Amino acid sequence: MAARNIAGEKWKLYRKSGGKRSRTITDFLIGSHALLKADRFLPRDRGFYRSYFPELSIMSP
């Protein structure tokens, strides 16, 4: 599955669960790309990525 498809599915889930438009689709594209291409991910907003990308290995400093 392509990163853009995953990002679209996560965005849809976010909006259906009452998410405001404070998050842009770019946040979801970054998360889906990391999910497909990276072993680990070090984001600034770990809570958001843990919520919408639970299968992503997130590093905490």
VENURDA-V71501 format. One record per pair of residues at least 24 apart in sequence whose C-alpha atoms are under 10 Angstrom apart, sorted by the first residue. I is the first residue (numbers start at 1). GAP is how many residues later the second one is. Records with the same first field share a line. If there is no record, write none. Layout:
BEGIN
I: GAP / GAP
END
This chain:
BEGIN
1: 35
2: 30 / 31 / 34
3: 25 / 26 / 27 / 28 / 29 / 30 / 31 / 32 / 33 / 34
4: 24 / 25 / 26 / 28 / 29
5: 24 / 27
6: 25 / 26 / 27 / 29 / 30 / 47
7: 24 / 25 / 26 / 45 / 46
8: 24
10: 42 / 43
11: 41
13: 39
14: 37 / 38
23: 25
28: 24 / 25
31: 25
32: 24
34: 24
END
